[in-house]
Amino acid sequence: MNLHFVAIGGSAMHSLAIAMHRLGHKVSGSDDIIFEPSKSNLRNTGLLPPRLGWFPKKIDSEIDIVILGMHSKKDNPELLKAQDLGLNIQSYPEFLSEISKNKTKVVIAGSHGKTTITSMIIHVLKYHAIDIDFMVGAPQININRTIEISEKNNFILIEGDEYLSSPIDRKPKFLWYKPEIALISGIAWDHINVYPNYDDYVKQFNSFISSIQPGGVLIFNNEDKLLKELVENNSNTIKKIPYSTPNFFVENTTTYLETEEGEIPTSIFGSHNLLNLSGAQWISQLMGVNISDFYEAIPSFKGASKRLECQAKGKTSFLFNDFAHAPSKVKATVDAIDRQFLNYEITFCLELHTFSSLDLEFLKKYADTLKKTSNSIIFYDPVVLKNKNRRPISEDYIKKAFDHPTLKLFTDKNALMNFLIDKNYDKHVLVFMSSGNFGGIDWEIIKSHIRKF
């Protein structure tokens, strides 16, 4: 096929473009801005556009499918040209669904934990030399690819997102897949720019349950009362299997699973991650891995990128980077660190980066999420506020919203970094939480400082 990617620089888009190139398809693309690692990945496969910008001349009747990314807009010149020519225009979830229509689709959905659960399953299957196709939101620590597409594999494992498919396709991404096997990790309202009220957000997950193939299987978090009720009330003729947090304990900053196979040490920690593990075990079993083999593989799972990822450590100091940004995710990360590192001093740095977290009303949902420590810091980048058309938020308002009178607010990355590297990190844990990058802060300087203690 001749494929053209509009907004090729996106995380999922560039990975899909590279996967299609590896399969022998003719691939081209455009974007007006491309960040790392997408830029290097595209350059290394010869797919990096020679110039940034949109070029309608690239669009002609020879193109079989135009794949449209969320970064583009409805008035994108290349999109308009493709519409004028009557070309086949698809979002990447539509395209992914189409090319995997003859495979057994396994979709991992939920407001949180999707990437970790999907990564756990990929790790376990690869550990036992079971080949599958997959699409995951972030690379694993030992596996760089986020998309693997082949013509021979029978299964495709997909991280299913509830966000919109493209600027001209308002359908949630996960509704394209119609899986035979699915998992929902939980529901916590997010994406208020798309789903302005809670009920509308929840409705998307009910539609997802209904989209599972009749006779299929849904694995769901039994500890989420809303989700449990939603699953029980949905009339789709599927098998519904609940999961919950397994027994575990923490000893000397290591978490151990209590299983029939004995006490098993893990590299991951936090009750939310152990809950994720329980869901991953069910899906792995449905994909051919028995419970004993699952437990054999899981101790070597190091996690997914930016999911409570330990980026540096000294003799008694630790630096973690986590994708937590929504209130439920922040609370889960804070609780996990607090339980794992008893008798350590802990500093949490949370960046307000998403549309939701920069909304004055939504911000109140973060109340009590950071109360485990007095050393909590909030950062937001004025450039992000401007791009999202949000107004500045005062330190007093943030303290009141978080119900945390000792919070510190920074809006300059250099001031934040200077504050952090002036601290002593003896028996101390520093945790960054964001879906952004703290304004482009210099991580290497912070890592170097942490390693001194």
HELIX and SHEET records of a PDB file:
HELIX    1   1 SER A   11  ARG A   22  1                                  12    
HELIX    2   2 SER A   38  ASN A   44  1                                   7    
HELIX    3   3 PRO A   56  LYS A   58  5                                   3    
HELIX    4   4 PRO A   77  LEU A   85  1                                   9    
HELIX    5   5 TYR A   92  ILE A   99  1                                   8    
HELIX    6   6 LYS A  114  TYR A  127  1                                  14    
HELIX    7   7 LYS A  173  TRP A  176  5                                   4    
HELIX    8   8 TYR A  198  SER A  211  1                                  14    
HELIX    9   9 LYS A  225  ASN A  233  1                                   9    
HELIX   10  10 SER A  271  LEU A  286  1                                  16    
HELIX   11  11 ILE A  291  ALA A  297  1                                   7    
HELIX   12  12 ILE A  298  SER A  300  5                                   3    
HELIX   13  13 PRO A  327  GLN A  340  1                                  14    
HELIX   14  14 PHE A  362  TYR A  366  5                                   5    
HELIX   15  15 PRO A  382  ASN A  387  1                                   6    
HELIX   16  16 GLU A  395  PHE A  402  1                                   8    
HELIX   17  17 LYS A  413  ILE A  421  1                                   9    
HELIX   18  18 TRP A  443  ILE A  450  1                                   8    
SHEET    1   A 4 LYS A  26  SER A  30  0                                        
SHEET    2   A 4 ASN A   2  VAL A   6  1                                        
SHEET    3   A 4 ILE A  65  LEU A  68  1                                        
SHEET    4   A 4 ASN A  88  SER A  91  1                                        
SHEET    1   B 7 ILE A 147  GLU A 148  0                                        
SHEET    2   B 7 ASP A 133  MET A 135 -1                                        
SHEET    3   B 7 PHE A 155  GLU A 159  1                                        
SHEET    4   B 7 THR A 104  ALA A 109  1                                        
SHEET    5   B 7 ILE A 181  ILE A 184  1                                        
SHEET    6   B 7 VAL A 217  ASN A 221  1                                        
SHEET    7   B 7 LYS A 239  TYR A 243  1                                        
SHEET    1   C 2 LEU A 164  SER A 166  0                                        
SHEET    2   C 2 ASP A 169  PRO A 172 -1                                        
SHEET    1   D 3 PHE A 248  GLU A 251  0                                        
SHEET    2   D 3 THR A 254  THR A 259 -1                                        
SHEET    3   D 3 GLY A 262  THR A 266 -1                                        
SHEET    1   E 6 GLU A 309  LYS A 313  0                                        
SHEET    2   E 6 SER A 317  ASP A 322 -1                                        
SHEET    3   E 6 HIS A 428  MET A 433  1                                        
SHEET    4   E 6 GLU A 345  GLU A 351  1                                        
SHEET    5   E 6 SER A 376  PHE A 379  1                                        
SHEET    6   E 6 LYS A 408  PHE A 410  1                                        
END                                                                             
